[in-house]
Amino acid sequence: MSASPVFAIPVRAHVRQFLLKEFGPDIWQIHQNTFLGRTVRMKVEKLPYRQLNRPDVATGTVVRLSLPTALKHYTLTPESAKEVGEMLDKFFQQQMIQFVKGQVAVTQNERAALRSFYKLYDINPSDYDLEEARKVWRDYKDRVLKENGHFDLMYLGGGMQLQSDFAIAS
């Protein structure tokens, strides 16, 4: 019985740090019924003649994942691995936005929320500049929150006060 191939996915350094904190040790055994597994499953290609492919070792900042044994005759091309890495970058951004969104709803402090995210995932500010993270948050805030009308609720704008269901009017 042969071992499942291990593929290297190129990612940026801050994304790798986030993923290691989120998914655990360096080589991930992925399953087809998880978010990551389904994403990778869409990118693998069947090898002809049931050949076993030993992928080349990628250089640079990478995360490693192992396909399920049912997919041992499939391969992940370098182009597909790069696309999966780009998807993981978007996953990082979405997770950061959701974290900051929750923190801002409570504290109203965007910069402190971003710093908390960096601290939680041990992200080095030299790998991912805080201003770049602020730009991602600002773009999201401008594009989504303001268009959907959630901006005023989140920032208690327009004189609105969020009331608890259990608040007693005096």
DSSP file (Angstrom, degrees, kcal/mol; ACC not computed):
  #  RESIDUE AA STRUCTURE BP1 BP2  ACC     N-H-->O    O-->H-N    N-H-->O    O-->H-N    TCO  KAPPA ALPHA  PHI   PSI    X-CA   Y-CA   Z-CA
    1    1 A M              0   0    0      0, 0.0     2,-0.2     0, 0.0     0, 0.0   0.000 360.0 360.0 360.0 126.9    0.0    0.0    0.0
    2    2 A S        -     0   0    0      1,-0.1     2,-0.1    67,-0.1    70,-0.1  -0.574 360.0-111.1 -91.6 153.0    1.5    3.3   -1.0
    3    3 A A        -     0   0    0     -2,-0.2    -1,-0.1     1,-0.1     3,-0.1  -0.440  38.4 -98.1 -77.8 152.8    1.4    6.5    1.0
    4    4 A S        -     0   0    0     -2,-0.1    -1,-0.1     1,-0.1    65,-0.1  -0.456  46.0-104.5 -68.7 142.0   -0.7    9.4   -0.2
    5    5 A P        -     0   0    0      0, 0.0    62,-1.3     0, 0.0     2,-0.5  -0.360  27.3-136.0 -68.7 148.9    1.3   12.1   -2.0
    6    6 A V  E     -A   66   0A   0     60,-0.2     2,-0.4    49,-0.1    60,-0.2  -0.916  19.1-160.2-106.6 128.9    2.1   15.3   -0.2
    7    7 A F  E     -A   65   0A   0     58,-3.1    58,-2.4    -2,-0.5     2,-0.5  -0.875  10.9-137.3-113.0 143.1    1.7   18.5   -2.1
    8    8 A A  E     -A   64   0A   0     -2,-0.4    56,-0.2    48,-0.3    51,-0.1  -0.860  13.8-160.6 -99.4 127.5    3.2   21.9   -1.4
    9    9 A I  E     -A   63   0A   0     54,-3.2    54,-2.0    -2,-0.5     2,-0.4  -0.936  17.9-131.7-108.4 118.0    1.0   24.9   -1.7
   10   10 A P  E     +A   62   0A   0      0, 0.0     2,-0.3     0, 0.0    52,-0.2  -0.552  39.0 159.9 -73.6 127.6    2.8   28.2   -2.1
   11   11 A V        -     0   0    0     50,-2.2    50,-0.2    -2,-0.4     2,-0.1  -0.909  43.0 -93.0-138.2 165.5    1.4   30.9    0.2
   12   12 A R     >  -     0   0    0     -2,-0.3     4,-2.2    73,-0.2     3,-0.2  -0.428  42.6-107.7 -77.6 160.2    2.6   34.2    1.7
   13   13 A A  H  > S+     0   0    0      1,-0.2     4,-2.1     2,-0.2     5,-0.2   0.871 117.2  48.3 -60.7 -42.5    4.3   34.1    5.1
   14   14 A H  H  > S+     0   0    0    113,-0.3     4,-2.0     1,-0.2    -1,-0.2   0.853 111.2  51.3 -69.4 -32.4    1.5   35.7    7.1
   15   15 A V  H  > S+     0   0    0     -3,-0.2     4,-2.8     2,-0.2    -2,-0.2   0.896 108.7  52.0 -68.7 -39.6   -1.0   33.3    5.5
   16   16 A R  H  X S+     0   0    0     -4,-2.2     4,-2.6     2,-0.2    -2,-0.2   0.924 109.6  49.0 -61.5 -44.6    1.2   30.3    6.4
   17   17 A Q  H  X S+     0   0    0     -4,-2.1     4,-1.7     1,-0.2    -1,-0.2   0.919 112.7  47.9 -62.2 -43.1    1.4   31.5   10.0
   18   18 A F  H  X S+     0   0    0     -4,-2.0     4,-2.1     1,-0.2    -2,-0.2   0.930 112.9  48.1 -61.0 -46.5   -2.4   32.0   10.2
   19   19 A L  H  X S+     0   0    0     -4,-2.8     4,-3.5     1,-0.2     5,-0.5   0.863 107.7  54.5 -66.8 -36.2   -3.0   28.5    8.6
   20   20 A L  H  X S+     0   0    0     -4,-2.6     4,-1.3     1,-0.2    -1,-0.2   0.889 112.7  43.7 -64.8 -37.2   -0.6   26.8   11.0
   21   21 A K  H  < S+     0   0    0     -4,-1.7    -2,-0.2    -5,-0.2    -1,-0.2   0.848 120.1  43.0 -72.5 -33.7   -2.5   28.3   13.9
   22   22 A E  H  < S+     0   0    0     -4,-2.1    -2,-0.2    -5,-0.2    -3,-0.2   0.903 128.5  22.9 -79.5 -43.5   -5.9   27.4   12.4
   23   23 A F  H  < S-     0   0    0     -4,-3.5    -3,-0.2     1,-0.3    -2,-0.2   0.505  99.8-132.4-109.1  -6.9   -5.3   23.9   11.0
   24   24 A G     <  +     0   0    0     -4,-1.3    -1,-0.3    -5,-0.5    -2,-0.1  -0.681  59.7  29.1  99.1-146.5   -2.4   22.6   13.1
   25   25 A P  S    S-     0   0    0      0, 0.0    -2,-0.0     0, 0.0     0, 0.0   0.121  83.9 -96.3 -59.6 171.4    0.8   20.9   12.2
   26   26 A D  S    S+     0   0    0      1,-0.1    38,-1.1    37,-0.1     2,-0.7   0.872 108.0  54.6 -62.1 -46.6    2.6   21.4    8.9
   27   27 A I  E    S-b   64   0A   0     36,-0.1     2,-0.5    38,-0.1    38,-0.3  -0.814  76.5-156.6 -95.1 119.2    1.3   18.4    6.9
   28   28 A W  E     -b   65   0A   0     36,-2.3    38,-3.4    -2,-0.7     2,-1.0  -0.815  11.2-147.3 -98.3 128.3   -2.5   18.4    6.8
   29   29 A Q  E     -b   66   0A   0     -2,-0.5     2,-0.2    36,-0.2    38,-0.1  -0.828  29.4-159.8 -87.0 103.7   -4.4   15.2    6.1
   30   30 A I        -     0   0    0     36,-1.9     2,-0.3    -2,-1.0    35,-0.0  -0.575   8.6-148.5 -91.7 153.4   -7.3   16.6    4.3
   31   31 A H    >   -     0   0    0     -2,-0.2     3,-1.5    36,-0.1     6,-0.3  -0.891  21.6-123.3-116.5 148.3  -10.7   14.9    3.9
   32   32 A Q  T 3  S+     0   0    0     -2,-0.3     9,-0.1     1,-0.3    -1,-0.1   0.688 106.0  59.8 -66.6 -18.7  -12.9   15.4    0.9
   33   33 A N  T 3  S+     0   0    0      4,-0.1    -1,-0.3     5,-0.1     2,-0.2   0.228  89.5  86.4 -98.6  14.8  -15.9   16.5    3.0
   34   34 A T  S <> S-     0   0    0     -3,-1.5     4,-2.8     1,-0.1     5,-0.3  -0.654  89.6-107.3-105.7 168.5  -14.2   19.6    4.5
   35   35 A F  H  > S+     0   0    0     -2,-0.2     4,-2.0     2,-0.2     5,-0.1   0.948 121.5  41.7 -58.2 -50.8  -13.9   23.1    3.1
   36   36 A L  H  > S+     0   0    0      1,-0.2     4,-2.5     2,-0.2     5,-0.2   0.903 114.5  52.5 -65.1 -41.2  -10.2   22.7    2.3
   37   37 A G  H  > S+     0   0    0     -6,-0.3     4,-2.4     1,-0.2    -2,-0.2   0.901 110.2  46.8 -62.9 -42.3  -10.7   19.2    1.0
   38   38 A R  H  X S+     0   0    0     -4,-2.8     4,-1.5     2,-0.2    -1,-0.2   0.876 111.7  52.0 -67.9 -36.5  -13.5   20.2   -1.4
   39   39 A T  H  X S+     0   0    0     -4,-2.0     4,-0.5    -5,-0.3     3,-0.3   0.943 113.8  42.3 -64.4 -47.0  -11.5   23.1   -2.6
   40   40 A V  H >X S+     0   0    0     -4,-2.5     3,-1.4     1,-0.2     4,-1.1   0.882 108.6  60.6 -67.0 -37.3   -8.4   21.0   -3.3
   41   41 A R  H 3< S+     0   0    0     -4,-2.4     3,-0.3     1,-0.3    -1,-0.2   0.839 100.0  56.0 -59.7 -33.3  -10.7   18.3   -4.8
   42   42 A M  H 3< S+     0   0    0     -4,-1.5    -1,-0.3    -3,-0.3    -2,-0.2   0.716 111.2  44.9 -70.2 -19.5  -11.8   20.8   -7.5
   43   43 A K  H << S+     0   0    0     -3,-1.4    34,-0.4    -4,-0.5    -2,-0.2   0.581  89.1  99.2-103.2 -12.2   -8.2   21.4   -8.5
   44   44 A V     <  -     0   0    0     -4,-1.1     2,-0.4    -3,-0.3    32,-0.2  -0.426  56.3-151.5 -78.8 154.3   -6.8   17.9   -8.7
   45   45 A E  E     -C   75   0B   0     30,-2.8    30,-2.8    -2,-0.1     2,-0.3  -0.954  19.4-112.1-125.7 144.3   -6.4   16.0  -12.0
   46   46 A K  E     -C   74   0B   0     -2,-0.4    28,-0.2    28,-0.2    25,-0.0  -0.537  29.5-129.9 -75.5 136.4   -6.4   12.3  -12.7
   47   47 A L    >   -     0   0    0     26,-2.6     3,-0.9    -2,-0.3     2,-0.1  -0.654  26.5-112.5 -83.4 140.8   -3.2   10.8  -13.8
   48   48 A P  G >  S+     0   0    0      0, 0.0     3,-1.2     0, 0.0    -1,-0.1  -0.427  93.9  12.6 -72.5 149.7   -3.3    8.6  -16.9
   49   49 A Y  G 3  S-     0   0    0      1,-0.3    -2,-0.0    -2,-0.1     0, 0.0   0.746 120.9 -79.1  59.9  28.0   -2.6    4.9  -16.6
   50   50 A R  G <  S+     0   0    0     -3,-0.9    -1,-0.3     1,-0.2     2,-0.2   0.835  77.3 170.3  52.5  39.2   -2.9    4.9  -12.8
   51   51 A Q    <   -     0   0    0     -3,-1.2     2,-0.6    22,-0.2    -4,-0.2  -0.498  34.4-127.0 -76.8 148.7    0.6    6.3  -12.4
   52   52 A L        -     0   0    0     -2,-0.2     2,-0.5     2,-0.0    21,-0.1  -0.878  24.7-151.5 -95.2 125.6    1.8    7.5   -9.0
   53   53 A N        -     0   0    0     -2,-0.6    21,-0.1    19,-0.4    -6,-0.0  -0.855   8.3-157.2-102.8 126.0    3.1   11.0   -9.2
   54   54 A R        -     0   0    0     -2,-0.5   -47,-0.1   -49,-0.1    21,-0.0  -0.886  26.7-137.1 -98.8 105.5    5.7   12.2   -6.9
   55   55 A P        -     0   0    0      0, 0.0   -49,-0.1     0, 0.0     2,-0.1  -0.208  19.6-102.9 -65.8 152.1    5.4   16.0   -6.9
   56   56 A D        -     0   0    0      1,-0.1     2,-0.5   -48,-0.1   -48,-0.3  -0.399  39.2-105.2 -68.6 149.1    8.4   18.3   -7.0
   57   57 A V        -     0   0    0     -2,-0.1     2,-0.2   -50,-0.1    -1,-0.1  -0.671  36.2-138.6 -79.0 122.9    9.3   19.9   -3.8
   58   58 A A        -     0   0    0     -2,-0.5     2,-0.2     1,-0.0     4,-0.1  -0.502  12.6-139.2 -80.1 150.7    8.3   23.6   -3.9
   59   59 A T        +     0   0    0     -2,-0.2     2,-0.2     2,-0.1    -1,-0.0  -0.671  59.8  31.7-105.2 164.3   10.6   26.3   -2.6
   60   60 A G  S    S-     0   0    0     -2,-0.2     2,-0.7   -50,-0.1   -48,-0.1  -0.532 111.3 -12.1  92.0-159.5    9.7   29.3   -0.5
   61   61 A T  S    S+     0   0    0    -50,-0.2   -50,-2.2    -2,-0.2     2,-0.3  -0.701  80.8 156.2 -82.8 115.8    6.9   29.7    2.0
   62   62 A V  E     -A   10   0A   0     -2,-0.7     2,-0.4   -52,-0.2    -2,-0.1  -0.921  37.5-143.4-136.5 159.9    4.6   26.7    1.6
   63   63 A V  E     -A    9   0A   0    -54,-2.0   -54,-3.2    -2,-0.3     2,-0.4  -0.943  25.2-138.6-116.9 148.9    2.0   24.6    3.5
   64   64 A R  E     +Ab   8  27A   0    -38,-1.1   -36,-2.3    -2,-0.4     2,-0.3  -0.891  21.6 177.5-114.6 137.3    1.9   20.9    2.9
   65   65 A L  E     -Ab   7  28A   0    -58,-2.4   -58,-3.1    -2,-0.4     2,-0.5  -0.979  18.7-142.2-137.5 152.0   -1.2   18.8    2.5
   66   66 A S  E     -Ab   6  29A   0    -38,-3.4   -36,-1.9    -2,-0.3   -60,-0.2  -0.937  19.0-131.3-115.5 132.4   -1.8   15.1    1.9
   67   67 A L        -     0   0    0    -62,-1.3   -63,-0.1    -2,-0.5   -36,-0.1  -0.395  35.8 -92.9 -74.9 156.6   -4.7   13.9   -0.3
   68   68 A P    >   -     0   0    0      0, 0.0     3,-2.0     0, 0.0    -1,-0.1  -0.308  38.0-109.8 -63.0 156.7   -7.0   11.1    0.9
   69   69 A T  G >  S+     0   0    0      1,-0.3     3,-1.5     2,-0.2     4,-0.1   0.769 117.2  67.3 -63.4 -24.2   -5.9    7.6   -0.2
   70   70 A A  G 3  S+     0   0    0      1,-0.3    -1,-0.3     2,-0.1     3,-0.3   0.732 103.5  46.5 -65.7 -20.0   -8.9    7.5   -2.5
   71   71 A L  G X  S+     0   0    0     -3,-2.0     3,-1.7     1,-0.2    -1,-0.3   0.023  73.0 119.1-108.7  25.9   -7.2   10.3   -4.5
   72   72 A K  T <  S+     0   0    0     -3,-1.5   -19,-0.4     1,-0.3    -1,-0.2   0.707  74.1  55.1 -69.2 -16.9   -3.7    8.7   -4.6
   73   73 A H  T 3  S+     0   0    0     -3,-0.3   -26,-2.6    -4,-0.1     2,-0.3   0.116  95.9  87.4 -99.5  21.2   -3.8    8.5   -8.5
   74   74 A Y  E <   -C   46   0B   0     -3,-1.7     2,-0.3   -28,-0.2   -28,-0.2  -0.797  60.5-158.3-113.7 159.5   -4.6   12.2   -8.7
   75   75 A T  E     -C   45   0B   0    -30,-2.8   -30,-2.8    -2,-0.3     2,-0.6  -0.929  15.8-134.8-136.2 161.2   -2.1   15.1   -8.9
   76   76 A L        -     0   0    0     -2,-0.3   -32,-0.1   -32,-0.2   -36,-0.0  -0.966  26.8-141.3-117.2 112.6   -2.1   18.8   -8.2
   77   77 A T     >  -     0   0    0     -2,-0.6     4,-2.8   -34,-0.4     5,-0.2  -0.274  24.4-110.5 -70.1 158.9   -0.3   20.8  -11.0
   78   78 A P  H  > S+     0   0    0      0, 0.0     4,-2.1     0, 0.0     5,-0.1   0.870 120.8  52.0 -58.1 -36.0    1.9   23.7  -10.0
   79   79 A E  H  > S+     0   0    0      2,-0.2     4,-1.9     1,-0.2     5,-0.1   0.918 111.4  46.2 -65.9 -42.4   -0.7   26.1  -11.6
   80   80 A S  H  > S+     0   0    0      2,-0.2     4,-2.4     1,-0.2    -1,-0.2   0.889 110.4  53.3 -66.7 -39.1   -3.5   24.5   -9.5
   81   81 A A  H  X S+     0   0    0     -4,-2.8     4,-2.2     1,-0.2    -1,-0.2   0.896 108.3  50.7 -62.4 -39.3   -1.4   24.7   -6.4
   82   82 A K  H  X S+     0   0    0     -4,-2.1     4,-2.0    -5,-0.2    -1,-0.2   0.900 109.7  50.1 -64.5 -40.1   -0.8   28.4   -7.0
   83   83 A E  H  X S+     0   0    0     -4,-1.9     4,-2.1     2,-0.2    -2,-0.2   0.881 109.4  50.7 -66.2 -38.0   -4.6   28.9   -7.4
   84   84 A V  H  X S+     0   0    0     -4,-2.4     4,-2.3     2,-0.2    -1,-0.2   0.894 108.9  52.7 -65.0 -39.0   -5.2   27.0   -4.1
   85   85 A G  H  X S+     0   0    0     -4,-2.2     4,-1.6     2,-0.2    -2,-0.2   0.886 108.5  49.7 -62.2 -39.4   -2.6   29.3   -2.5
   86   86 A E  H  X S+     0   0    0     -4,-2.0     4,-1.9     2,-0.2    -1,-0.2   0.879 109.6  51.5 -66.8 -37.3   -4.5   32.4   -3.8
   87   87 A M  H  X S+     0   0    0     -4,-2.1     4,-2.3     1,-0.2    -2,-0.2   0.891 107.5  52.5 -65.0 -39.0   -7.7   30.9   -2.4
   88   88 A L  H  X S+     0   0    0     -4,-2.3     4,-2.3     2,-0.2    -1,-0.2   0.838 106.0  54.7 -66.0 -31.7   -6.1   30.5    1.0
   89   89 A D  H  X S+     0   0    0     -4,-1.6     4,-2.2     2,-0.2    -1,-0.2   0.912 109.6  46.5 -65.0 -42.8   -5.0   34.1    0.9
   90   90 A K  H  X S+     0   0    0     -4,-1.9     4,-2.5     2,-0.2    -2,-0.2   0.868 109.9  54.3 -66.0 -36.1   -8.6   35.1    0.3
   91   91 A F  H  X S+     0   0    0     -4,-2.3     4,-2.5     2,-0.2    -2,-0.2   0.917 107.6  50.7 -61.9 -43.6   -9.6   32.8    3.1
   92   92 A F  H  X S+     0   0    0     -4,-2.3     4,-2.5     1,-0.2    -2,-0.2   0.936 110.6  48.8 -57.7 -47.9   -7.2   34.6    5.4
   93   93 A Q  H  X S+     0   0    0     -4,-2.2     4,-2.5     1,-0.2    -2,-0.2   0.902 111.5  49.1 -62.3 -41.6   -8.6   37.9    4.4
   94   94 A Q  H  X S+     0   0    0     -4,-2.5     4,-2.4     2,-0.2    -1,-0.2   0.909 111.8  48.4 -64.8 -41.7  -12.2   36.8    5.1
   95   95 A Q  H  X S+     0   0    0     -4,-2.5     4,-2.2     2,-0.2    -2,-0.2   0.898 112.0  49.7 -65.2 -39.5  -11.3   35.4    8.5
   96   96 A M  H  X S+     0   0    0     -4,-2.5     4,-2.8    -5,-0.2     5,-0.2   0.919 110.6  50.2 -63.9 -43.5   -9.5   38.6    9.4
   97   97 A I  H  X S+     0   0    0     -4,-2.5     4,-2.8     1,-0.2    -2,-0.2   0.920 111.2  48.0 -61.9 -44.4  -12.5   40.7    8.3
   98   98 A Q  H  X S+     0   0    0     -4,-2.4     4,-2.0     2,-0.2    -1,-0.2   0.894 112.8  48.7 -65.5 -39.1  -14.9   38.6   10.3
   99   99 A F  H  X S+     0   0    0     -4,-2.2     4,-2.2     2,-0.2    -2,-0.2   0.949 115.0  44.1 -63.3 -48.7  -12.6   38.8   13.4
  100  100 A V  H  X S+     0   0    0     -4,-2.8     4,-3.1     1,-0.2     5,-0.3   0.886 110.0  56.7 -65.3 -38.8  -12.3   42.6   13.1
  101  101 A K  H  X S+     0   0    0     -4,-2.8     4,-1.8    -5,-0.2    -1,-0.2   0.918 109.7  45.1 -59.3 -44.4  -16.0   43.0   12.4
  102  102 A G  H  X S+     0   0    0     -4,-2.0     4,-1.0     2,-0.2    -1,-0.2   0.909 114.9  47.5 -65.9 -42.2  -16.8   41.2   15.7
  103  103 A Q  H  X S+     0   0    0     -4,-2.2     4,-3.3     1,-0.2     5,-0.5   0.900 111.8  49.8 -66.4 -40.5  -14.2   43.2   17.6
  104  104 A V  H  X S+     0   0    0     -4,-3.1     4,-1.7     1,-0.2    -1,-0.2   0.864 104.3  58.9 -68.4 -35.0  -15.3   46.5   16.2
  105  105 A A  H  < S+     0   0    0     -4,-1.8    -1,-0.2    -5,-0.3    -2,-0.2   0.829 117.9  32.7 -61.3 -30.5  -18.9   45.8   17.0
  106  106 A V  H  < S+     0   0    0     -4,-1.0    -2,-0.2    -3,-0.4    -1,-0.2   0.895 134.9  21.5 -91.5 -47.4  -18.0   45.5   20.6
  107  107 A T  H  < S-     0   0    0     -4,-3.3    -3,-0.2    -5,-0.1    -2,-0.2   0.665  81.2-139.5-101.7 -18.2  -15.1   48.0   21.1
  108  108 A Q     <  +     0   0    0     -4,-1.7     2,-0.6    -5,-0.5    -4,-0.2   0.650  67.3 119.0  65.9  16.1  -15.5   50.5   18.2
  109  109 A N     >  +     0   0    0     -6,-0.3     4,-1.6     1,-0.2    -1,-0.2  -0.898  39.3 180.0-120.1 102.7  -11.7   50.4   17.8
  110  110 A E  H  > S+     0   0    0     -2,-0.6     4,-2.4     2,-0.2     5,-0.2   0.919  81.9  50.6 -67.8 -45.3  -10.5   49.1   14.4
  111  111 A R  H  > S+     0   0    0      1,-0.2     4,-2.2     2,-0.2    -1,-0.2   0.903 111.0  48.3 -63.7 -41.9   -6.8   49.4   15.0
  112  112 A A  H  > S+     0   0    0      2,-0.2     4,-2.1     1,-0.2    -1,-0.2   0.862 110.0  54.0 -65.7 -34.6   -6.9   47.5   18.3
  113  113 A A  H  X S+     0   0    0     -4,-1.6     4,-1.9     2,-0.2    -2,-0.2   0.913 109.2  47.4 -65.8 -42.6   -9.0   44.8   16.6
  114  114 A L  H  X S+     0   0    0     -4,-2.4     4,-2.3     1,-0.2    -2,-0.2   0.904 111.5  50.8 -64.9 -40.8   -6.4   44.3   13.9
  115  115 A R  H  X S+     0   0    0     -4,-2.2     4,-2.5     1,-0.2    -2,-0.2   0.883 108.3  52.7 -64.1 -37.3   -3.6   44.2   16.5
  116  116 A S  H  X S+     0   0    0     -4,-2.1     4,-2.7     2,-0.2    -1,-0.2   0.895 108.4  50.6 -64.1 -39.4   -5.6   41.5   18.4
  117  117 A F  H  X S+     0   0    0     -4,-1.9     4,-1.9     2,-0.2    -2,-0.2   0.929 110.9  48.6 -63.3 -45.2   -5.9   39.5   15.3
  118  118 A Y  H  <>S+     0   0    0     -4,-2.3     5,-2.2     1,-0.2     4,-0.5   0.911 114.1  46.7 -59.5 -43.3   -2.1   39.7   14.7
  119  119 A K  H ><5S+     0   0    0     -4,-2.5     3,-0.7     1,-0.2    -2,-0.2   0.901 109.3  53.5 -68.5 -40.7   -1.5   38.7   18.3
  120  120 A L  H 3<5S+     0   0    0     -4,-2.7    -1,-0.2     1,-0.2    -2,-0.2   0.883 119.6  33.1 -61.6 -40.1   -3.9   35.8   18.3
  121  121 A Y  T 3<5S-     0   0    0     -4,-1.9    -1,-0.2    -5,-0.2    -2,-0.2   0.287 106.1-122.0-102.0   9.6   -2.3   34.3   15.2
  122  122 A D  T < 5 +     0   0    0     -3,-0.7     2,-0.5    -4,-0.5    -3,-0.2   0.885  46.7 174.6  51.9  45.2    1.3   35.4   15.9
  123  123 A I      < -     0   0    0     -5,-2.2    -1,-0.2    -6,-0.2  -109,-0.1  -0.713  30.0-129.9 -85.9 128.2    1.6   37.2   12.6
  124  124 A N    >>  -     0   0    0     -2,-0.5     3,-1.8     1,-0.1     4,-1.5  -0.645   8.0-140.7 -77.8 124.7    4.8   39.2   12.2
  125  125 A P  T 34 S+     0   0    0      0, 0.0    -1,-0.1     0, 0.0     5,-0.1   0.737 102.5  61.5 -60.0 -21.0    4.0   42.8   11.2
  126  126 A S  T 34 S+     0   0    0      1,-0.2     3,-0.2     3,-0.1    -2,-0.0   0.750 104.1  49.5 -76.1 -21.3    7.0   42.7    8.8
  127  127 A D  T <4 S+     0   0    0     -3,-1.8     2,-0.4     1,-0.3  -113,-0.3   0.848 129.4  16.3 -79.7 -36.9    5.3   39.8    6.9
  128  128 A Y  S  < S-     0   0    0     -4,-1.5    -1,-0.3  -115,-0.1     5,-0.1  -0.901  87.3-131.1-142.3 107.0    2.0   41.6    6.6
  129  129 A D     >  -     0   0    0     -2,-0.4     4,-1.8    -3,-0.2     3,-0.3  -0.254  11.0-132.0 -62.7 140.2    2.0   45.3    7.2
  130  130 A L  H  > S+     0   0    0      1,-0.2     4,-2.4     2,-0.2    -1,-0.1   0.836 108.3  56.6 -61.7 -33.6   -0.7   46.7    9.5
  131  131 A E  H  > S+     0   0    0      2,-0.2     4,-1.9     1,-0.2    -1,-0.2   0.858 104.5  52.1 -67.3 -34.4   -1.6   49.4    7.0
  132  132 A E  H  > S+     0   0    0     -3,-0.3     4,-1.9     2,-0.2    -2,-0.2   0.899 110.2  48.6 -66.9 -40.0   -2.2   46.7    4.3
  133  133 A A  H  X S+     0   0    0     -4,-1.8     4,-2.2     1,-0.2    -2,-0.2   0.898 109.7  52.2 -65.6 -40.4   -4.6   44.9    6.7
  134  134 A R  H  X S+     0   0    0     -4,-2.4     4,-3.0     1,-0.2    -1,-0.2   0.876 107.1  53.4 -62.2 -36.6   -6.3   48.2    7.5
  135  135 A K  H  X S+     0   0    0     -4,-1.9     4,-2.7     2,-0.2     5,-0.2   0.906 107.6  50.2 -65.0 -41.6   -6.8   48.8    3.7
  136  136 A V  H  X S+     0   0    0     -4,-1.9     4,-2.0     2,-0.2    -2,-0.2   0.926 114.3  45.0 -60.8 -44.6   -8.4   45.3    3.4
  137  137 A W  H  X S+     0   0    0     -4,-2.2     4,-2.8     2,-0.2    -2,-0.2   0.918 112.9  50.3 -65.8 -43.9  -10.8   46.2    6.3
  138  138 A R  H  X S+     0   0    0     -4,-3.0     4,-2.8     2,-0.2     5,-0.2   0.908 110.1  50.1 -62.0 -42.9  -11.5   49.7    4.9
  139  139 A D  H  X S+     0   0    0     -4,-2.7     4,-2.6     2,-0.2     5,-0.3   0.910 112.7  47.1 -62.5 -41.8  -12.3   48.3    1.5
  140  140 A Y  H  X>S+     0   0    0     -4,-2.0     4,-3.1    -5,-0.2     5,-1.1   0.934 112.5  49.7 -63.1 -45.4  -14.7   45.8    3.0
  141  141 A K  I  <>S+     0   0    0     -4,-2.8     5,-1.8     1,-0.2     6,-0.2   0.917 115.6  42.5 -61.1 -44.9  -16.3   48.4    5.2
  142  142 A D  I  <5S+     0   0    0     -4,-2.8     5,-0.3    -5,-0.2    -1,-0.2   0.903 121.3  40.3 -68.3 -41.5  -16.8   50.8    2.2
  143  143 A R  I  <5S+     0   0    0     -4,-2.6     4,-0.2    -5,-0.2    -2,-0.2   0.917 131.5  14.7 -77.7 -44.4  -18.0   48.1   -0.2
  144  144 A V  I  X5S+     0   0    0     -4,-3.1     4,-2.2    -5,-0.3     6,-0.3   0.906 122.8  46.9-102.5 -53.5  -20.2   45.9    2.0
  145  145 A L  I  >XS+     0   0    0     -5,-1.1     5,-1.6     1,-0.2     6,-1.5   0.911 117.3  42.2 -63.8 -43.2  -21.1   47.6    5.2
  146  146 A K  H >4<S+     0   0    0     -5,-1.8     3,-0.5     1,-0.2    -1,-0.2   0.893 114.9  50.2 -72.2 -38.1  -22.1   50.9    3.8
  147  147 A E  H 345S+     0   0    0     -5,-0.3    -1,-0.2     1,-0.2    -2,-0.2   0.850 114.6  44.3 -67.5 -33.8  -24.0   49.4    0.8
  148  148 A N  H 3<5S-     0   0    0     -4,-2.2    -1,-0.2     1,-0.0    -2,-0.2   0.480 111.4-117.2 -91.0  -3.1  -26.0   47.1    3.0
  149  149 A G  T <X5S+     0   0    0     -4,-0.6     4,-0.5    -3,-0.5    -3,-0.2   0.619  83.6 116.5  79.5  12.1  -26.8   49.7    5.6
  150  150 A H  H  >< +     0   0    0     -5,-1.6     4,-2.4    -6,-0.3     5,-0.2   0.607  54.4  80.1 -86.7 -12.6  -24.9   47.8    8.4
  151  151 A F  H  > S+     0   0    0     -6,-1.5     4,-2.4     1,-0.2     6,-0.3   0.929  92.5  47.9 -61.2 -46.4  -22.4   50.6    8.9
  152  152 A D  H  4>S+     0   0    0      1,-0.2     5,-1.8    -7,-0.2     4,-0.4   0.883 112.9  48.8 -64.8 -37.7  -24.7   52.7   11.0
  153  153 A L  H ><5S+     0   0    0     -4,-0.5     3,-0.6     3,-0.2    -1,-0.2   0.913 113.6  46.2 -66.0 -41.5  -25.7   49.8   13.2
  154  154 A M  H 3<5S+     0   0    0     -4,-2.4    -2,-0.2     1,-0.2    -1,-0.2   0.879 120.9  35.8 -71.9 -37.9  -22.1   48.7   13.7
  155  155 A Y  T 3<5S-     0   0    0     -4,-2.4    -1,-0.2    -5,-0.2    -2,-0.2   0.251 105.0-121.4-101.3  12.7  -20.8   52.2   14.6
  156  156 A L  T < 5 +     0   0    0     -3,-0.6     3,-0.5    -4,-0.4    -3,-0.2   0.862  55.8 166.6  51.3  39.9  -23.9   53.4   16.4
  157  157 A G    > < +     0   0    0     -5,-1.8     3,-1.4    -6,-0.3    -1,-0.1  -0.310  44.4  37.2 -81.8 167.5  -24.1   56.2   13.9
  158  158 A G  T 3  S-     0   0    0      1,-0.3    -1,-0.2    -2,-0.1     3,-0.1   0.706 127.3 -69.5  67.8  21.8  -27.1   58.5   13.4
  159  159 A G  T 3  S+     0   0    0     -3,-0.5    -1,-0.3     1,-0.3     2,-0.2   0.544  93.0 146.1  76.4   5.2  -27.9   58.7   17.0
  160  160 A M    <   -     0   0    0     -3,-1.4     2,-0.5    -8,-0.1    -1,-0.3  -0.510  33.3-158.7 -76.5 144.1  -29.1   55.1   17.0
  161  161 A Q        -     0   0    0     -2,-0.2     2,-0.4    -3,-0.1    -8,-0.0  -0.989  17.6-127.6-122.1 129.9  -28.6   53.1   20.2
  162  162 A L        -     0   0    0     -2,-0.5     2,-0.4    -9,-0.1    -9,-0.0  -0.638  30.4-156.6 -74.5 127.1  -28.5   49.3   20.1
  163  163 A Q        -     0   0    0     -2,-0.4     2,-0.2     4,-0.0    -1,-0.0  -0.839  11.1-126.3-109.0 142.7  -30.9   48.0   22.7
  164  164 A S    >   -     0   0    0     -2,-0.4     3,-1.3     1,-0.1    -1,-0.0  -0.536  20.2-124.3 -78.1 150.6  -30.9   44.7   24.4
  165  165 A D  T 3  S+     0   0    0      1,-0.3    -1,-0.1    -2,-0.2    -2,-0.0   0.742 114.5  50.1 -64.5 -21.8  -34.1   42.6   24.3
  166  166 A F  T 3  S+     0   0    0      2,-0.1    -1,-0.3     0, 0.0     2,-0.1   0.345  82.1 122.2-100.1   5.7  -33.9   42.6   28.1
  167  167 A A    <   -     0   0    0     -3,-1.3     2,-0.6     1,-0.1    -4,-0.0  -0.439  56.1-138.9 -71.1 142.4  -33.5   46.3   28.6
  168  168 A I        -     0   0    0     -2,-0.1     2,-0.3     2,-0.0    -2,-0.1  -0.900  13.5-132.9-104.4 122.8  -36.1   48.0   30.7
  169  169 A A              0   0    0     -2,-0.6     0, 0.0     1,-0.1     0, 0.0  -0.563 360.0 360.0 -73.5 133.6  -37.3   51.4   29.5
  170  170 A S              0   0    0     -2,-0.3    -1,-0.1     0, 0.0    -2,-0.0   0.424 360.0 360.0-108.7 360.0  -37.3   53.9   32.3
